[in-house]
């Protein structure tokens, strides 16, 4: 049809442009999302090396930058900025737990604030970047490469740019150890392959104990920080006097304040040791809630927070409640996450042991001194701290975890009882509840009670189905007026003269059915089929198809059951 005639005809004439003869634009291929590609191990290792180098460079720049700022703020520091930057390199080495030599005096007390900054940088960059590790192998390679590169750069910069012989070669292992611990701990975070392996391998009580150990350590450190705060507040006048004596100008005061901040974590850990009852020592002086032997201390404002009275400290005895609180918190952690008292007690004991070990490790790291004289020892004894914390925290945690819910919570989980159901009941339980009718529910209940074998069950099922069909027919029609007719549905439609339509609920006898017969409500066979069609299957209304057809029954002429002269029922 021409285009003009098609347009002029309006809606009366349909317009068809014809079949497509050529496809001008190529069909765009559909992109299906395939499995995520795994980064090559070489790229993962290169990315880990870059992260280690970046953290080392950032730490070095931070240390030298702070040293330069302090040099600029202190007029009496001299005109040589290079000396100030070399001092920053030594500070970077001290932050990596390396003892440094300054003018023949060895400083082994690390500034833990800068150490914590380096640890945070290493941990935060372990799983950041483009080429992230996939799987335990690549995660292990990433951790080792980061620690190795970081340690090499720290050793090269501290020994190469610092003062000669200021850092001994025997301490170069501390930097890679810090990087290994920080990045390794970051790889155990949720989402990593090592974390999934730990969840699948370690028992639940052990995983809960790790969480409890972290909670206990946090509580002890919080108690140490509270002890330092109370000491500074109670000796505030001494703090001001010492600061005015050591730093007469505000610039000197700023440098002294920065020094106090750098060693504030050391003071908190020493305060945690004081709260446990073990105490700490500074040179020849010992400080504990039970006994204090004070000595004259250097003019540093942070040291003014230590107790100055000899003997027992009643305020210090109040801090002995900190380990009790730590044990209580550990018990609450395990009680909320474990279901038996045995697992709770085991997890509480392991959590207390882990708390003592972690605090002892922190005390060992924060411990140090200045020179070889009277100030060569500062801090708490690690072994005594580990033993005291384990006992103090463990007794409270294990007692509360084991006795809480003693009447309602079992000691151990009960073993599951063996199943006593028969095979028929197990088979019946596999049927979907949404497809079971009333009769099928009753048959399932009878199957759970029967102990017959599976071979006798089909025959009984067939007999019960025939009895139900006969009983329904007798209920609807008087048996004295209507002869009982058994409907047989044979498998061969060519030789069958009686066909039963189960879906519609009607019965026809070949082609001899009268068109003006009674309704299906007056036909007993149709009524029986209608009742059975909603709950029974065709297998229940028919003879076993495996049996051969009866030749005598095949010769009997079909009866017209649709035209049955049935009198009216008695009301």
C-alpha positions in Angstrom: 0.0 0.0 0.0 1.4 3.4 -0.9 2.4 5.6 2.1 0.0 8.5 1.0 -3.0 6.2 0.9 -2.2 4.7 4.2 -1.9 8.1 5.9 -5.1 9.4 4.2 -7.2 6.3 5.3 -6.8 7.1 9.0 -7.8 4.3 11.3 -9.9 2.4 8.7 -6.9 1.3 6.7 -4.2 -0.5 8.6 -0.7 0.5 7.8 2.1 -2.1 7.5 5.6 -1.2 6.5 6.4 -4.8 5.5 9.0 -7.3 6.6 12.5 -6.3 7.8 14.9 -6.8 4.9 18.1 -5.6 6.6 19.3 -4.8 10.1 21.3 -1.6 9.9 22.7 -1.6 13.5 24.5 -4.6 14.9 22.9 -6.1 18.0 24.8 -5.2 21.2 26.0 -8.2 23.0 24.6 -8.8 26.5 27.3 -8.7 29.2 26.7 -11.3 31.9 28.3 -10.9 35.3 30.9 -13.6 35.7 32.9 -14.6 38.8 35.1 -11.9 40.3 38.6 -12.0 39.1 41.3 -12.7 41.7 44.2 -10.3 41.7 47.6 -11.8 40.8 49.9 -12.5 43.8 52.6 -10.3 42.3 50.3 -7.2 42.2 49.1 -7.9 45.7 52.7 -8.1 46.9 53.6 -4.9 45.1 50.7 -3.1 46.7 51.7 -4.4 50.1 55.2 -3.1 49.6 53.9 0.3 48.6 51.7 0.5 51.8 54.6 -0.4 54.0 56.8 2.2 52.4 54.1 4.9 52.6 53.5 4.3 56.4 57.3 4.4 57.1 57.6 7.7 55.1 54.6 9.2 56.9 56.0 8.3 60.3 59.4 9.8 59.5 57.9 13.0 58.1 55.7 13.3 61.2 58.6 12.9 63.6 61.0 15.3 61.8 58.2 17.8 61.4 57.4 17.9 65.1 61.1 18.2 65.9 61.4 21.1 63.5 58.3 22.8 65.1 59.8 22.4 68.6 63.2 23.8 67.4 61.4 26.8 65.9 59.4 27.5 69.1 62.5 27.1 71.4 64.9 30.0 71.2 67.7 28.3 73.0 67.8 25.2 70.8 70.5 26.7 68.5 70.6 27.8 64.9 71.2 24.4 63.3 67.9 23.0 61.9 69.7 19.9 60.7 70.4 18.9 64.3 66.7 19.2 65.0 65.8 17.0 62.1 68.3 14.4 63.3 66.6 14.6 66.6 63.4 13.8 64.9 64.9 10.8 63.3 65.9 9.6 66.7 62.4 10.2 67.9 61.1 8.0 65.0 63.5 5.3 66.1 62.3 5.5 69.7 58.6 5.3 68.5 59.6 2.0 66.8 60.8 0.7 70.2 64.5 1.1 69.5 66.7 2.3 72.4 68.6 5.4 71.3 71.9 6.8 72.5 71.9 10.6 73.1 75.3 12.0 74.2 76.3 8.7 75.9 72.9 8.3 77.7 70.7 5.5 76.6 66.9 6.2 76.4 65.0 3.0 76.5 61.6 4.4 77.5 59.5 4.6 74.2 57.1 7.4 73.5 54.0 5.2 73.1 51.8 7.9 71.7 53.8 8.0 68.5 54.0 4.2 68.5 50.2 4.0 68.6 50.0 6.4 65.7 52.2 4.1 63.6 50.2 1.0 64.6 47.0 2.8 63.6 48.4 3.7 60.2 49.7 0.2 59.6 46.4 -1.4 60.6 44.2 1.0 58.7 46.1 0.6 55.4 46.3 -3.2 55.6 43.0 -3.8 53.7 42.8 -0.6 51.7 43.9 -0.1 48.1 43.2 -1.4 44.7 44.9 -4.8 44.7 43.6 -6.4 47.9 44.6 -9.9 48.9 42.1 -12.7 48.3 42.5 -16.0 50.3 44.8 -16.9 53.1 47.9 -17.3 51.0 47.7 -13.8 49.5 46.8 -12.3 52.9 49.9 -13.9 54.5 52.1 -12.7 51.6 50.7 -9.2 52.0 51.4 -9.1 55.8 54.9 -10.4 55.4 55.8 -8.0 52.5 54.4 -5.0 54.4 56.4 -5.9 57.5 59.6 -6.5 55.6 59.5 -3.3 53.6 58.5 -1.2 56.6 61.3 -2.7 58.7 63.9 -2.1 56.0 63.0 1.5 55.5 62.9 2.2 59.2 66.3 0.6 59.7 67.8 2.4 56.7 66.5 5.9 57.7 67.3 5.6 61.4 70.8 4.3 61.0 71.5 6.4 57.9 70.1 9.8 58.7 70.4 9.8 62.5 73.5 10.6 64.5 76.3 8.1 64.2 75.9 5.0 66.4 72.7 6.4 68.0 70.7 3.3 67.0 72.3 -0.1 67.6 72.0 -2.8 64.8 70.7 -5.3 67.3 67.4 -3.4 67.6 66.4 -3.3 63.9 64.0 -6.2 64.4 61.5 -4.1 66.5 60.1 -2.2 63.5 59.1 -5.2 61.4 57.7 -6.8 64.6 55.4 -3.8 65.1 54.3 -3.9 61.4 53.7 -7.7 61.6 51.5 -7.4 64.7 49.5 -4.4 63.3 48.9 -5.8 59.8 48.4 -9.3 61.1 45.7 -8.1 63.5 44.0 -6.1 60.7 43.9 -9.3 58.6 41.8 -11.0 61.2 39.0 -8.5 60.9 35.6 -9.8 59.6 35.5 -10.3 55.9 39.0 -11.7 55.5 39.9 -15.3 54.7 41.8 -15.8 57.9 38.8 -14.6 59.9 36.5 -17.1 58.2 39.1 -19.8 58.9 39.2 -18.9 62.6 35.4 -18.9 62.8 35.2 -22.4 61.1 38.1 -23.9 63.1 38.1 -22.5 66.6 35.4 -23.6 69.0 32.8 -21.0 70.0 33.9 -20.8 73.6 37.5 -19.9 72.5 36.2 -17.1 70.2 34.1 -15.7 73.0 37.1 -15.8 75.3 39.0 -13.6 72.9 36.3 -11.0 73.0 36.2 -11.2 76.8 39.9 -10.8 77.0 39.7 -7.6 74.9 36.9 -6.3 77.2 38.9 -7.0 80.3 42.0 -5.3 78.9 40.0 -2.2 78.0 38.5 -2.1 81.5 42.0 -2.3 83.2 43.3 0.5 80.9 40.3 2.6 81.7 41.0 2.1 85.4 44.7 3.1 84.8 43.6 6.3 83.0 41.2 7.1 85.8 44.1 6.6 88.3 46.3 9.0 86.4 43.5 11.6 86.2 42.8 11.5 89.9 46.6 11.8 90.6 46.9 14.9 88.4 43.8 16.5 89.9 44.9 15.8 93.5 48.4 17.1 92.8 47.4 20.0 90.5 49.5 22.5 92.5 52.6 20.4 92.3 52.0 20.0 88.5 51.9 23.8 88.0 55.0 24.4 90.2 57.0 21.8 88.3 56.0 23.1 84.9 56.9 26.7 85.9 60.3 25.5 87.1 61.1 23.3 84.1 59.7 25.6 81.4 59.8 29.3 82.3 58.6 30.5 78.9 55.4 29.5 77.1 57.5 28.1 74.2 59.3 25.8 76.6 56.0 24.9 78.2 54.6 23.8 74.8 57.6 21.5 74.2 57.2 20.1 77.8 53.5 19.6 77.1 54.3 17.7 73.9 56.7 15.5 75.8 54.0 14.7 78.4 51.5 13.8 75.7 54.1 11.5 74.1 54.5 9.5 77.3 50.9 9.7 78.5 50.1 6.0 77.4 53.1 4.9 79.4 51.5 6.6 82.5 48.1 5.0 81.8 49.7 1.5 81.6 51.6 2.2 84.9 48.2 3.3 86.4 46.7 0.0 85.3 49.5 -1.8 87.2 48.7 0.3 90.2 45.0 -0.5 90.1 45.8 -4.2 90.1 47.6 -3.9 93.4 51.1 -4.7 92.0 52.0 -1.1 91.5 55.0 0.3 89.6 58.5 1.6 90.2 60.4 4.7 89.2 64.1 4.2 90.0 64.4 3.3 93.6 60.9 4.3 94.5 57.9 1.8 94.5 54.3 2.8 94.4 51.4 0.5 95.3 48.0 0.8 97.1 49.4 -1.4 99.9 52.8 0.2 100.3 54.5 3.3 98.9 58.2 4.3 99.1 58.5 7.7 97.5 61.7 9.2 96.1 62.6 12.6 94.6 61.5 12.5 90.9 62.7 14.5 87.9 61.0 17.9 87.2 58.4 16.5 84.7 54.8 17.5 85.2 53.5 14.1 84.4 55.5 12.5 87.3 53.7 14.8 89.7 50.7 12.5 89.6 52.4 9.7 91.5 51.5 9.3 95.2 53.8 11.2 97.5 52.8 9.7 100.9 54.5 6.7 102.3 52.7 3.6 103.4 49.2 2.5 102.5 47.0 4.7 100.3 43.3 4.5 101.1 42.4 6.2 97.8 44.6 3.6 96.0 42.7 0.7 97.7 39.5 1.9 96.0 41.1 1.2 92.6 41.3 -2.5 93.5 37.6 -2.6 92.3 38.9 -2.2 88.7 39.9 -5.9 88.4 36.6 -6.9 89.9 34.8 -4.9 87.3 36.9 -6.4 84.6 36.0 -9.9 85.8 32.3 -9.0 85.9 32.4 -7.7 82.4 34.1 -10.8 81.1 31.4 -12.9 82.8 28.6 -10.9 81.2 30.2 -11.4 77.8 30.4 -15.2 78.1 26.9 -15.5 79.7 25.2 -13.7 76.8 26.9 -15.8 74.1 27.1 -19.3 75.5 24.3 -21.7 76.5 26.0 -24.0 79.0 27.7 -23.3 82.3 30.7 -25.4 81.4 31.4 -23.4 78.2 30.9 -20.2 80.1 33.3 -21.1 82.9 35.9 -22.3 80.3 35.6 -19.1 78.3 35.7 -16.9 81.4 39.0 -18.5 82.5 40.5 -18.2 79.1 39.4 -14.6 78.9 41.0 -13.8 82.2 44.2 -15.5 81.1 44.2 -13.5 77.9 43.6 -10.3 79.8 46.6 -10.9 82.0 48.8 -11.8 79.1 47.8 -8.7 77.1 48.4 -6.4 80.0 51.7 -8.0 80.7 52.7 -7.4 77.1 51.7 -3.8 77.3 53.6 -3.3 80.5 56.7 -4.9 78.9 56.5 -2.6 75.9 56.0 0.6 78.1 58.7 -0.3 80.5 62.1 1.4 80.1 64.4 3.9 81.6 67.0 6.7 81.1 70.7 5.8 81.4 72.2 3.1 83.6 71.8 4.9 86.9 69.0 5.5 89.3 66.4 6.1 86.6 67.2 3.0 84.5 63.9 1.3 85.5 60.4 2.8 85.1 57.2 0.8 84.9 55.6 -2.4 86.4 57.0 -5.9 86.5 55.4 -7.9 83.6 55.4 -11.4 85.1 53.9 -10.3 88.4 51.3 -8.3 86.5 50.3 -11.3 84.4 49.9 -13.6 87.4 48.0 -11.1 89.6 45.6 -10.1 86.8 44.9 -13.7 85.8 44.0 -14.6 89.4 42.1 -11.5 90.3 40.0 -11.3 87.2 39.7 -15.1 86.7 38.2 -15.8 90.1 35.4 -13.2 89.6 34.8 -14.1 86.0 34.7 -17.9 86.4 32.6 -17.8 89.6 29.9 -15.6 88.0 29.9 -17.5 84.8 29.6 -20.9 86.5 27.0 -20.0 89.1 24.7 -17.7 87.1 21.6 -19.7 86.2 22.6 -22.7 88.2 19.0 -24.0 88.4 17.9 -23.1 84.9 21.1 -23.4 82.7 22.5 -27.0 82.2 26.2 -27.7 82.9 26.6 -29.4 79.6 24.3 -29.8 76.5 22.1 -32.9 76.7 22.7 -35.5 74.0 19.9 -35.8 71.4 17.5 -38.7 72.0 17.5 -41.4 69.2 14.5 -41.4 66.9 12.0 -44.3 67.4 9.6 -43.6 64.5 9.0 -46.3 62.0 9.9 -46.2 58.3 6.3 -45.5 57.4 6.1 -42.5 59.7 9.3 -41.1 58.3 8.0 -41.5 54.8 4.8 -39.8 55.7 6.6 -36.9 57.2 8.1 -36.0 53.9 4.8 -34.9 52.5 4.3 -31.2 52.2 1.7 -30.0 54.8 0.2 -27.6 52.3 -0.9 -30.4 50.0 -2.3 -32.8 52.5 -6.1 -33.2 52.7 -8.2 -34.4 55.5 -8.2 -38.1 54.5 -4.5 -38.0 53.7 -3.8 -36.6 57.2 -5.8 -39.5 58.7 -3.9 -42.0 56.6 -0.6 -40.4 57.6 -1.6 -40.8 61.3 -2.6 -44.4 60.8 0.8 -45.0 58.9 2.7 -43.7 61.9 0.9 -46.3 64.1 1.2 -49.2 61.8 4.1 -51.6 62.0 3.3 -53.5 58.8 5.9 -53.8 56.0 6.0 -51.6 53.0 4.9 -54.5 50.7 1.5 -55.0 52.4 0.6 -51.3 52.5 -0.5 -50.8 48.8 -3.0 -53.7 49.0 -4.6 -52.4 52.2 -4.7 -48.9 50.7 -6.7 -50.2 47.7 -9.2 -52.1 49.9 -9.8 -49.1 52.1 -10.4 -46.9 49.0 -13.1 -49.3 47.6 -14.8 -49.5 51.0 -14.9 -45.7 51.2 -16.5 -45.5 47.7 -19.1 -48.1 48.6 -19.9 -46.4 51.9 -20.5 -43.0 50.3 -22.8 -44.6 47.7 -24.9 -46.2 50.4 -25.2 -43.0 52.3 -26.6 -41.1 49.2 -28.9 -43.8 47.7 -31.1 -46.4 49.3 -29.4 -49.8 48.7 -32.7 -51.6 48.5 -33.8 -49.6 45.4 -30.6 -49.1 43.4 -28.3 -52.0 42.7 -24.6 -51.5 43.5 -22.6 -50.8 40.4 -18.8 -51.0 40.5 -17.1 -48.7 38.1 -13.9 -50.1 36.5 -11.6 -47.7 34.7 -9.4 -49.8 32.4 -6.1 -48.5 31.2 -6.9 -49.2 27.5 -9.4 -46.6 26.2 -10.1 -48.7 23.0 -11.6 -51.6 24.9 -13.2 -49.6 27.7 -17.0 -49.1 27.5 -17.3 -47.2 30.8 -15.2 -44.0 31.2 -15.2 -42.0 34.4 -14.4 -38.3 34.2 -12.9 -37.6 37.6 -12.3 -33.9 37.0 -15.9 -33.1 36.2 -17.5 -35.6 38.6 -19.9 -37.2 35.9 -20.1 -40.8 34.5 -21.0 -41.7 30.9 -21.7 -45.2 29.5 -20.4 -45.1 26.0 -22.7 -43.5 23.4 -25.9 -44.9 24.9 -26.3 -42.2 27.5 -29.7 -40.5 27.3 -29.6 -36.8 26.7 -32.6 -36.1 29.0 -31.2 -38.1 32.0 -31.4 -37.0 35.6 -28.9 -34.6 37.1 -25.6 -35.8 38.7 -27.0 -35.3 42.1 -29.4 -38.3 41.7 -26.7 -40.5 40.2 -25.0 -42.5 43.0 -21.9 -43.3 41.1 -21.5 -39.7 40.0 -22.0 -38.5 43.5 -19.3 -40.9 44.8 -16.9 -39.7 42.1 -17.6 -36.1 43.0 -16.9 -36.8 46.7 -13.7 -38.7 46.0 -12.3 -36.4 43.3 -11.2 -33.6 45.8 -9.3 -35.9 48.2 -8.6 -39.2 46.5 -6.5 -40.0 43.4 -7.3 -42.0 40.3 -5.2 -44.8 41.7 -7.7 -45.3 44.5 -10.7 -45.5 42.1 -9.2 -48.0 39.7 -7.9 -51.5 39.6 -4.2 -52.1 39.7 -3.0 -51.5 36.1 -0.5 -54.3 36.5 -3.3 -57.0 36.7 -4.7 -58.3 33.3 -8.3 -57.3 32.4 -11.0 -59.8 33.3 -12.4 -61.3 30.0 -15.7 -62.0 31.6 -16.2 -58.5 32.7 -15.3 -57.2 29.3 -18.2 -59.2 27.7 -20.8 -57.8 30.1 -22.7 -55.1 28.3 -22.4 -51.6 29.8 -25.3 -50.5 31.9 -26.7 -47.1 31.6 -26.2 -45.8 35.1 -27.2 -42.2 34.2 -30.9 -43.3 33.6 -31.7 -45.0 36.9 -35.3 -45.0 38.1 -34.7 -44.0 41.6 -37.7 -43.1 43.7 -37.7 -40.0 45.9 -35.9 -40.4 49.1 -37.8 -40.5 52.3 -37.7 -37.2 54.0 
